[in-house]
């Protein structure tokens, strides 16, 4: 990831609402609904949605960078392995 992208990612977490979302999602360790986030953070769902979209964009960028060296076949293999791990621990 180049420096500009890193600074952009860090800047995104400088926003208090996004940081609170990031922290809550990380600590929960599970999928969380917008309704739950809204209740826990005392914010309207319509306020949360743009922040969630921004975090999703950042995650997609990081994933793209991490997976860039892999071929399509390697990505599929990684996806299968990760799915097996998740199913095993479910």
N, CA, C and O atoms as CSV, one atom per row, in Angstrom:
chain,resi,resn,atom,element,x,y,z
A,1,UNK,N,N,0.856,-1.172,0.000
A,1,UNK,CA,C,0.000,0.000,0.000
A,1,UNK,C,C,0.894,1.224,0.000
A,1,UNK,O,O,1.822,1.323,0.803
A,2,UNK,N,N,0.622,2.139,-0.882
A,2,UNK,CA,C,1.462,3.323,-0.941
A,2,UNK,C,C,1.136,4.270,0.218
A,2,UNK,O,O,0.123,4.113,0.899
A,3,UNK,N,N,1.997,5.234,0.425
A,3,UNK,CA,C,1.870,6.142,1.560
A,3,UNK,C,C,0.541,6.892,1.538
A,3,UNK,O,O,-0.104,7.039,2.576
A,4,UNK,N,N,0.134,7.361,0.375
A,4,UNK,CA,C,-1.124,8.118,0.280
A,4,UNK,C,C,-2.304,7.259,0.738
A,4,UNK,O,O,-3.174,7.737,1.465
A,5,UNK,N,N,-2.333,6.001,0.315
A,5,UNK,CA,C,-3.426,5.103,0.705
A,5,UNK,C,C,-3.409,4.856,2.204
A,5,UNK,O,O,-4.464,4.801,2.836
A,6,UNK,N,N,-2.225,4.706,2.779
A,6,UNK,CA,C,-2.121,4.498,4.226
A,6,UNK,C,C,-2.624,5.707,5.001
A,6,UNK,O,O,-3.349,5.569,5.986
A,7,UNK,N,N,-2.237,6.874,4.552
A,7,UNK,CA,C,-2.680,8.095,5.219
A,7,UNK,C,C,-4.191,8.237,5.092
A,7,UNK,O,O,-4.856,8.649,6.042
A,8,UNK,N,N,-4.737,7.901,3.928
A,8,UNK,CA,C,-6.180,7.958,3.730
A,8,UNK,C,C,-6.884,7.008,4.691
A,8,UNK,O,O,-7.896,7.365,5.295
A,9,UNK,N,N,-6.345,5.790,4.832
A,9,UNK,CA,C,-6.934,4.822,5.747
A,9,UNK,C,C,-6.888,5.284,7.192
A,9,UNK,O,O,-7.869,5.148,7.923
A,10,UNK,N,N,-5.768,5.820,7.601
A,10,UNK,CA,C,-5.634,6.335,8.961
A,10,UNK,C,C,-6.573,7.518,9.156
A,10,UNK,O,O,-7.208,7.652,10.202
A,11,UNK,N,N,-6.656,8.374,8.141
A,11,UNK,CA,C,-7.549,9.534,8.211
A,11,UNK,C,C,-9.004,9.130,8.365
A,11,UNK,O,O,-9.777,9.797,9.053
A,12,UNK,N,N,-9.368,8.032,7.719
A,12,UNK,CA,C,-10.749,7.555,7.822
A,12,UNK,C,C,-11.081,7.175,9.260
A,12,UNK,O,O,-12.210,7.371,9.709
A,13,UNK,N,N,-10.107,6.635,9.979
A,13,UNK,CA,C,-10.340,6.262,11.370
A,13,UNK,C,C,-10.207,7.448,12.318
A,13,UNK,O,O,-10.536,7.335,13.499
A,14,UNK,N,N,-9.733,8.575,11.818
A,14,UNK,CA,C,-9.646,9.774,12.644
A,14,UNK,C,C,-11.042,10.334,12.918
A,14,UNK,O,O,-11.249,11.051,13.897
A,15,UNK,N,N,-11.993,10.004,12.049
A,15,UNK,CA,C,-13.377,10.406,12.276
A,15,UNK,C,C,-13.906,9.630,13.483
A,15,UNK,O,O,-13.813,8.403,13.527
A,16,UNK,N,N,-14.457,10.345,14.455
A,16,UNK,CA,C,-14.886,9.719,15.707
A,16,UNK,C,C,-15.922,8.613,15.493
A,16,UNK,O,O,-15.825,7.547,16.102
A,17,UNK,N,N,-16.900,8.860,14.641
A,17,UNK,CA,C,-17.941,7.859,14.408
A,17,UNK,C,C,-17.357,6.607,13.769
A,17,UNK,O,O,-17.665,5.494,14.196
A,18,UNK,N,N,-16.515,6.776,12.748
A,18,UNK,CA,C,-15.906,5.608,12.098
A,18,UNK,C,C,-15.008,4.850,13.064
A,18,UNK,O,O,-14.983,3.619,13.048
A,19,UNK,N,N,-14.275,5.564,13.899
A,19,UNK,CA,C,-13.419,4.890,14.871
A,19,UNK,C,C,-14.259,4.083,15.859
A,19,UNK,O,O,-13.915,2.948,16.187
A,20,UNK,N,N,-15.352,4.665,16.329
A,20,UNK,CA,C,-16.234,3.952,17.250
A,20,UNK,C,C,-16.829,2.708,16.587
A,20,UNK,O,O,-16.927,1.652,17.211
A,21,UNK,N,N,-17.220,2.841,15.329
A,21,UNK,CA,C,-17.731,1.689,14.576
A,21,UNK,C,C,-16.665,0.610,14.463
A,21,UNK,O,O,-16.910,-0.557,14.769
A,22,UNK,N,N,-15.490,1.010,14.023
A,22,UNK,CA,C,-14.360,0.089,13.846
A,22,UNK,C,C,-14.062,-0.634,15.157
A,22,UNK,O,O,-13.881,-1.852,15.174
A,23,UNK,N,N,-14.014,0.103,16.223
A,23,UNK,CA,C,-13.698,-0.468,17.540
A,23,UNK,C,C,-14.782,-1.441,17.985
A,23,UNK,O,O,-14.480,-2.543,18.444
A,24,UNK,N,N,-16.046,-1.036,17.851
A,24,UNK,CA,C,-17.139,-1.911,18.281
A,24,UNK,C,C,-17.162,-3.191,17.453
A,24,UNK,O,O,-17.318,-4.284,17.998
A,25,UNK,N,N,-17.008,-3.058,16.148
A,25,UNK,CA,C,-17.015,-4.236,15.279
A,25,UNK,C,C,-15.849,-5.161,15.617
A,25,UNK,O,O,-16.009,-6.381,15.648
A,26,UNK,N,N,-14.686,-4.583,15.867
A,26,UNK,CA,C,-13.517,-5.384,16.201
A,26,UNK,C,C,-13.670,-6.099,17.529
A,26,UNK,O,O,-13.281,-7.260,17.653
A,27,UNK,N,N,-14.223,-5.435,18.508
A,27,UNK,CA,C,-14.392,-6.038,19.826
A,27,UNK,C,C,-15.507,-7.077,19.848
A,27,UNK,O,O,-15.460,-8.026,20.630
A,28,UNK,N,N,-16.510,-6.898,18.989
A,28,UNK,CA,C,-17.635,-7.836,18.998
A,28,UNK,C,C,-17.214,-9.202,18.463
A,28,UNK,O,O,-17.696,-10.230,18.939
A,29,UNK,N,N,-16.321,-9.219,17.480
A,29,UNK,CA,C,-15.843,-10.477,16.927
A,29,UNK,C,C,-16.903,-11.274,16.190
A,29,UNK,O,O,-16.764,-12.485,16.020
A,30,UNK,N,N,-17.962,-10.609,15.750
A,30,UNK,CA,C,-19.052,-11.284,15.043
A,30,UNK,C,C,-19.743,-10.287,14.124
A,30,UNK,O,O,-19.471,-9.087,14.172
A,31,UNK,N,N,-20.629,-10.792,13.298
A,31,UNK,CA,C,-21.419,-9.908,12.446
A,31,UNK,C,C,-22.379,-9.109,13.333
A,31,UNK,O,O,-22.973,-9.649,14.266
A,32,UNK,N,N,-22.518,-7.838,13.031
A,32,UNK,CA,C,-23.364,-6.955,13.827
A,32,UNK,C,C,-24.303,-6.216,12.879
A,32,UNK,O,O,-23.876,-5.710,11.841
A,33,UNK,N,N,-25.564,-6.159,13.235
A,33,UNK,CA,C,-26.547,-5.471,12.394
A,33,UNK,C,C,-26.431,-3.955,12.558
A,33,UNK,O,O,-25.900,-3.456,13.550
A,34,UNK,N,N,-26.939,-3.247,11.564
A,34,UNK,CA,C,-26.970,-1.777,11.651
A,34,UNK,C,C,-27.843,-1.363,12.829
A,34,UNK,O,O,-27.548,-0.383,13.512
A,35,UNK,N,N,-28.901,-2.100,13.061
A,35,UNK,CA,C,-29.786,-1.783,14.194
A,35,UNK,C,C,-29.025,-1.871,15.516
A,35,UNK,O,O,-29.148,-0.988,16.366
A,36,UNK,N,N,-28.243,-2.931,15.688
A,36,UNK,CA,C,-27.460,-3.069,16.922
A,36,UNK,C,C,-26.438,-1.951,17.045
A,36,UNK,O,O,-26.286,-1.351,18.109
A,37,UNK,N,N,-25.738,-1.674,15.949
A,37,UNK,CA,C,-24.771,-0.572,15.970
A,37,UNK,C,C,-25.449,0.741,16.340
A,37,UNK,O,O,-24.931,1.519,17.141
A,38,UNK,N,N,-26.604,0.973,15.750
A,38,UNK,CA,C,-27.355,2.193,16.012
A,38,UNK,C,C,-27.690,2.318,17.492
A,38,UNK,O,O,-27.535,3.382,18.090
A,39,UNK,N,N,-28.148,1.219,18.069
A,39,UNK,CA,C,-28.507,1.215,19.492
A,39,UNK,C,C,-27.279,1.404,20.368
A,39,UNK,O,O,-27.282,2.242,21.270
A,40,UNK,N,N,-26.239,0.639,20.112
A,40,UNK,CA,C,-25.033,0.679,20.950
A,40,UNK,C,C,-24.311,2.019,20.890
A,40,UNK,O,O,-23.767,2.488,21.889
A,41,UNK,N,N,-24.313,2.635,19.691
A,41,UNK,CA,C,-23.575,3.893,19.522
A,41,UNK,C,C,-24.471,5.124,19.630
A,41,UNK,O,O,-24.003,6.256,19.505
A,42,UNK,N,N,-25.762,4.892,19.861
A,42,UNK,CA,C,-26.744,5.987,19.995
A,42,UNK,C,C,-26.736,6.903,18.782
A,42,UNK,O,O,-26.731,8.127,18.908
A,43,UNK,N,N,-26.736,6.286,17.599
A,43,UNK,CA,C,-26.764,7.043,16.349
A,43,UNK,C,C,-27.838,6.459,15.434
A,43,UNK,O,O,-28.087,5.254,15.448
A,44,UNK,N,N,-28.464,7.310,14.652
A,44,UNK,CA,C,-29.490,6.867,13.711
A,44,UNK,C,C,-28.840,6.001,12.631
A,44,UNK,O,O,-27.720,6.289,12.210
A,45,UNK,N,N,-29.523,4.942,12.175
A,45,UNK,CA,C,-28.959,4.085,11.125
A,45,UNK,C,C,-28.530,4.852,9.874
A,45,UNK,O,O,-27.527,4.507,9.250
A,46,UNK,N,N,-29.279,5.882,9.509
A,46,UNK,CA,C,-28.904,6.662,8.324
A,46,UNK,C,C,-27.606,7.438,8.527
A,46,UNK,O,O,-26.931,7.791,7.560
A,47,UNK,N,N,-27.264,7.697,9.767
A,47,UNK,CA,C,-25.986,8.338,10.072
A,47,UNK,C,C,-24.844,7.328,9.945
A,47,UNK,O,O,-23.741,7.672,9.519
A,48,UNK,N,N,-25.122,6.102,10.314
A,48,UNK,CA,C,-24.087,5.067,10.301
A,48,UNK,C,C,-23.745,4.566,8.903
A,48,UNK,O,O,-22.585,4.263,8.624
A,49,UNK,N,N,-24.730,4.475,8.030
A,49,UNK,CA,C,-24.531,3.833,6.725
A,49,UNK,C,C,-23.379,4.411,5.904
A,49,UNK,O,O,-22.582,3.635,5.378
A,50,UNK,N,N,-23.249,5.733,5.767
A,50,UNK,CA,C,-22.102,6.243,4.994
A,50,UNK,C,C,-20.758,5.892,5.616
A,50,UNK,O,O,-19.777,5.664,4.907
A,51,UNK,N,N,-20.717,5.850,6.931
A,51,UNK,CA,C,-19.475,5.485,7.625
A,51,UNK,C,C,-19.146,4.007,7.396
A,51,UNK,O,O,-17.986,3.646,7.195
A,52,UNK,N,N,-20.161,3.171,7.427
A,52,UNK,CA,C,-19.949,1.750,7.154
A,52,UNK,C,C,-19.479,1.534,5.719
A,52,UNK,O,O,-18.608,0.703,5.463
A,53,UNK,N,N,-20.060,2.289,4.781
A,53,UNK,CA,C,-19.620,2.186,3.380
A,53,UNK,C,C,-18.151,2.579,3.246
A,53,UNK,O,O,-17.403,1.933,2.511
A,54,UNK,N,N,-17.735,3.620,3.941
A,54,UNK,CA,C,-16.340,4.070,3.870
A,54,UNK,C,C,-15.407,3.002,4.439
A,54,UNK,O,O,-14.360,2.723,3.854
A,55,UNK,N,N,-15.771,2.410,5.559
A,55,UNK,CA,C,-14.952,1.336,6.121
A,55,UNK,C,C,-14.904,0.133,5.177
A,55,UNK,O,O,-13.868,-0.517,5.039
A,56,UNK,N,N,-16.019,-0.150,4.539
A,56,UNK,CA,C,-16.063,-1.257,3.576
A,56,UNK,C,C,-15.135,-0.985,2.387
A,56,UNK,O,O,-14.454,-1.893,1.910
A,57,UNK,N,N,-15.111,0.254,1.914
A,57,UNK,CA,C,-14.210,0.633,0.811
A,57,UNK,C,C,-12.752,0.448,1.215
A,57,UNK,O,O,-11.950,-0.073,0.441
A,58,UNK,N,N,-12.412,0.873,2.425
A,58,UNK,CA,C,-11.034,0.722,2.905
A,58,UNK,C,C,-10.651,-0.748,3.020
A,58,UNK,O,O,-9.541,-1.135,2.653
A,59,UNK,N,N,-11.561,-1.559,3.525
A,59,UNK,CA,C,-11.298,-2.985,3.641
A,59,UNK,C,C,-11.076,-3.608,2.262
A,59,UNK,O,O,-10.169,-4.422,2.085
A,60,UNK,N,N,-11.903,-3.227,1.287
A,60,UNK,CA,C,-11.757,-3.759,-0.070
A,60,UNK,C,C,-10.402,-3.381,-0.662
A,60,UNK,O,O,-9.767,-4.193,-1.335
A,61,UNK,N,N,-9.963,-2.156,-0.412
A,61,UNK,CA,C,-8.654,-1.716,-0.922
A,61,UNK,C,C,-7.518,-2.543,-0.319
A,61,UNK,O,O,-6.599,-2.957,-1.026
A,62,UNK,N,N,-7.589,-2.779,0.985
A,62,UNK,CA,C,-6.552,-3.560,1.655
A,62,UNK,C,C,-6.562,-5.000,1.152
A,62,UNK,O,O,-5.508,-5.585,0.901
A,63,UNK,N,N,-7.749,-5.563,1.007
A,63,UNK,CA,C,-7.849,-6.932,0.498
A,63,UNK,C,C,-7.271,-7.035,-0.908
A,63,UNK,O,O,-6.538,-7.974,-1.217
A,64,UNK,N,N,-7.603,-6.067,-1.754
A,64,UNK,CA,C,-7.067,-6.078,-3.121
A,64,UNK,C,C,-5.544,-6.053,-3.105
A,64,UNK,O,O,-4.896,-6.778,-3.861
A,65,UNK,N,N,-4.981,-5.222,-2.247
A,65,UNK,CA,C,-3.526,-5.126,-2.175
A,65,UNK,C,C,-2.899,-6.424,-1.679
A,65,UNK,O,O,-1.895,-6.885,-2.223
A,66,UNK,N,N,-3.490,-7.003,-0.655
A,66,UNK,CA,C,-2.939,-8.235,-0.098
A,66,UNK,C,C,-3.064,-9.419,-1.063
A,66,UNK,O,O,-2.204,-10.299,-1.084
A,67,UNK,N,N,-4.122,-9.437,-1.847
A,67,UNK,CA,C,-4.353,-10.556,-2.755
A,67,UNK,C,C,-3.745,-10.340,-4.134
A,67,UNK,O,O,-3.723,-11.263,-4.948
A,68,UNK,N,N,-3.257,-9.156,-4.404
A,68,UNK,CA,C,-2.717,-8.831,-5.739
A,68,UNK,C,C,-1.647,-9.812,-6.218
A,68,UNK,O,O,-1.642,-10.158,-7.400
A,69,UNK,N,N,-0.743,-10.275,-5.354
A,69,UNK,CA,C,0.296,-11.196,-5.843
A,69,UNK,C,C,-0.232,-12.588,-6.215
A,69,UNK,O,O,0.470,-13.359,-6.869
A,70,UNK,N,N,-1.460,-12.913,-5.804
A,70,UNK,CA,C,-2.000,-14.248,-6.046
A,70,UNK,C,C,-2.680,-14.347,-7.410
A,70,UNK,O,O,-3.308,-13.397,-7.879
A,71,UNK,N,N,-2.543,-15.503,-8.029
A,71,UNK,CA,C,-3.265,-15.764,-9.273
A,71,UNK,C,C,-4.729,-16.042,-8.932
A,71,UNK,O,O,-5.077,-16.201,-7.762
A,72,UNK,N,N,-5.577,-16.098,-9.944
A,72,UNK,CA,C,-6.994,-16.390,-9.720
A,72,UNK,C,C,-7.163,-17.751,-9.051
A,72,UNK,O,O,-7.990,-17.904,-8.152
A,73,UNK,N,N,-6.389,-18.729,-9.482
A,73,UNK,CA,C,-6.467,-20.071,-8.889
A,73,UNK,C,C,-6.035,-20.038,-7.421
A,73,UNK,O,O,-6.640,-20.708,-6.584
A,74,UNK,N,N,-5.009,-19.274,-7.109
A,74,UNK,CA,C,-4.541,-19.168,-5.726
A,74,UNK,C,C,-5.577,-18.461,-4.852
A,74,UNK,O,O,-5.765,-18.822,-3.690
A,75,UNK,N,N,-6.241,-17.464,-5.410
A,75,UNK,CA,C,-7.298,-16.773,-4.654
A,75,UNK,C,C,-8.441,-17.728,-4.342
A,75,UNK,O,O,-8.974,-17.725,-3.232
A,76,UNK,N,N,-8.819,-18.548,-5.326
A,76,UNK,CA,C,-9.890,-19.521,-5.106
A,76,UNK,C,C,-9.488,-20.535,-4.037
A,76,UNK,O,O,-10.293,-20.896,-3.179
A,77,UNK,N,N,-8.256,-20.983,-4.098
A,77,UNK,CA,C,-7.766,-21.947,-3.111
A,77,UNK,C,C,-7.781,-21.322,-1.715
A,77,UNK,O,O,-8.203,-21.961,-0.751
A,78,UNK,N,N,-7.324,-20.087,-1.608
A,78,UNK,CA,C,-7.324,-19.393,-0.319
A,78,UNK,C,C,-8.759,-19.254,0.201
A,78,UNK,O,O,-9.015,-19.477,1.384
A,79,UNK,N,N,-9.674,-18.892,-0.665
A,79,UNK,CA,C,-11.076,-18.745,-0.268
A,79,UNK,C,C,-11.634,-20.068,0.246
A,79,UNK,O,O,-12.329,-20.096,1.262
A,80,UNK,N,N,-11.332,-21.164,-0.451
A,80,UNK,CA,C,-11.799,-22.484,-0.002
A,80,UNK,C,C,-11.222,-22.829,1.383
A,80,UNK,O,O,-11.945,-23.298,2.262
A,81,UNK,N,N,-9.945,-22.598,1.562
A,81,UNK,CA,C,-9.306,-22.912,2.846
A,81,UNK,C,C,-9.868,-22.070,3.989
A,81,UNK,O,O,-10.138,-22.586,5.074
A,82,UNK,N,N,-10.039,-20.797,3.744
A,82,UNK,CA,C,-10.591,-19.923,4.783
A,82,UNK,C,C,-12.030,-20.306,5.111
A,82,UNK,O,O,-12.439,-20.245,6.270
A,83,UNK,N,N,-12.795,-20.698,4.105
A,83,UNK,CA,C,-14.170,-21.145,4.332
A,83,UNK,C,C,-14.184,-22.392,5.208
A,83,UNK,O,O,-15.004,-22.504,6.120
A,84,UNK,N,N,-13.284,-23.322,4.937
A,84,UNK,CA,C,-13.203,-24.538,5.751
A,84,UNK,C,C,-12.855,-24.205,7.208
A,84,UNK,O,O,-13.417,-24.785,8.137
A,85,UNK,N,N,-11.945,-23.288,7.388
A,85,UNK,CA,C,-11.552,-22.890,8.753
A,85,UNK,C,C,-12.736,-22.270,9.483
A,85,UNK,O,O,-13.005,-22.599,10.639
A,86,UNK,N,N,-13.440,-21.370,8.802
A,86,UNK,CA,C,-14.597,-20.710,9.428
A,86,UNK,C,C,-15.689,-21.720,9.765
A,86,UNK,O,O,-16.287,-21.653,10.839
A,87,UNK,N,N,-15.947,-22.640,8.866
A,87,UNK,CA,C,-16.975,-23.665,9.108
A,87,UNK,C,C,-16.565,-24.569,10.266
A,87,UNK,O,O,-17.407,-24.977,11.068
A,88,UNK,N,N,-15.292,-24.878,10.353
A,88,UNK,CA,C,-14.797,-25.729,11.429
A,88,UNK,C,C,-14.994,-25.069,12.801
A,88,UNK,O,O,-15.313,-25.742,13.781
A,89,UNK,N,N,-14.804,-23.765,12.857
A,89,UNK,CA,C,-14.871,-23.047,14.128
A,89,UNK,C,C,-16.243,-22.440,14.403
A,89,UNK,O,O,-16.425,-21.743,15.402
A,90,UNK,N,N,-17.199,-22.698,13.532
A,90,UNK,CA,C,-18.553,-22.122,13.714
A,90,UNK,C,C,-19.315,-22.816,14.820
A,90,UNK,O,O,-20.459,-22.458,15.101
